[in-house]
Amino acid sequence: MADSVLIMLHRFLYGMAPHGRYMLMKILYGLLGAGLFFIAWVFIGYAIFARPGYEQFSGFLPLPTLKAMAALMVDPHFWQGIHASLRRVVVGITIAFVIGLPMGLMIGFYKKLQIVTHTPIQFLRMISPLSWMPIALLVFHSFEWAIYFLITMATVWPIILNTSHGVSQVNPHWINMARNQGARDYQLLLRIIMPASIPYILASLRLALGVAWIVLVPAEFLGISSGLGYIINDARDTMEYDRLMAIIIAIGVVGFILDGGIEMVQRAFSWNPA
Amino acid sequence: MTIHVENIAKRFPLPGGRALTVIGDISFTMENGDFVAVLGESGCGKSTLLNLVAGLLPLSAGRIEVNGSRIAGPHPSRAMLFQQPSLLPWLNVEENIVFGCKLRGEEEDLATRAAQLIEIMGLSGSEKVKPHELSLGMAQRVCLARALIGHPDILLLDEPFASLDTINRTHLQEELIEFWMVEKFSAILVTHDIDEAILMGTRIVLLGDRPCRIIQTYEVNLNYPRDMSSRSFFLLRAAIIKKLRESFDAGQEKKETP
């Protein structure tokens, strides 16, 4: 029985056009990875939390967590939390992008500026964004703006560094060609350097998104009353461990979707090297 | 269109305050419609000379004048065709060809002119193709079309056919000569290929020595299209090879007896 299923699958796969087959294989192997991961979670979860003495933590087990996830789907607080968290990430990255893109372009274009800014940027980049929290709370009177600030501080460096790297990677032949065709400096920037750097700019955004999503949750622990980080803290205080675990998974899923979305944009806008 | 190159030199700074002199002292004059083939071994400074005439590199000494006025930086009237096709990968064939004209705002009849050149260059049907799908020969045709669409006074050719296979190279050489005979622009072709120099040039300038200088100049009074199997072609070729060998041997002696 199992044999005949495998043979049918094999015939199905190899009867297809190569591209379709490749896509299907990709999906099947992707599902395989997800399935193995799920099984690992079940085993590890039960190995840790099904032992005697851990009865009060049984909420962390897969089954209660799945039930809590179903409950979350119809919980307006959860959707409000996602909305609040996403808004913070979007606002923070937008501010970082508006500052970082022109800075990255300039730093990549002017060698001297790169040398001047090297030390400050490398210094600031190595400071954990969360360590700015006390200062952020003093300077900004609302929690909301303090979090925007933290996310901006976390994401502006990868945007600047990747963009300037992209500019320095622009093929010098293209620049010579454009100068030979009569391009002025601003035309070089707009018609050659910007489009040539788009793949790097999008890669910087993808990096920034990952960093922002990681920084967001601990930032939301710190006194704010909405967002996914807040819900985790709240669930811990009220000992709703199933809900806590469900939110952890939701954070992973939303991050995964965001990353996948920006990857699609990356693919749509990346040119093939000639 | 007269080009006057007068006592030019080019030095590149080296670490430690020293300088590498690539071009020692070169002078020559070109009249309108001349096709000058600059011949020399690889790495002798031919491309540097071309970049100086294009204005992409600053001179260390001397002057270059076009129609009596000194050049300052690059200008689209001196269009350059590079050794490697330098197409912008995010633009298609047609957009690459009109790139320079759009930069300069020369939009008049642009679509018609582009269509004509695409036809002449044998690129019909590939207008919307992106550069990564083109063969090397096709890509270089697109570059040639881009260089020619703005009706340059001088076409600067930096070994543009060196990386092509024989058939593509021969076709492109012939097409370029036909185009030049119609449009009557001036051209400087840098090459290390003796046959190519004799096939295309009205004059051949032989470069050699370190730093590089003009060893010899040959006027080529043969009709186009030139026949590689003709006696005069063969004699000129032999003379150039002899001269190159003499220059090479002299260079070796200079190295051995410092």
Interface residues (C-beta under 8 A of the other chain):
Chain A: N171 H173 W174 N176 M177 A178 R179 N180 Q181 G182 A183 Q187 R191 I192 P195 A196 I198 W271 N272 P273 A274
Chain B: A54 L56 G73 P74 H75 P76 R78 A79 M80 F82 Q84 P85 S86 L87 L88 P89 W90 F99 G100 L103 R104 K130 P131 H132 L134 A139 R146 G150
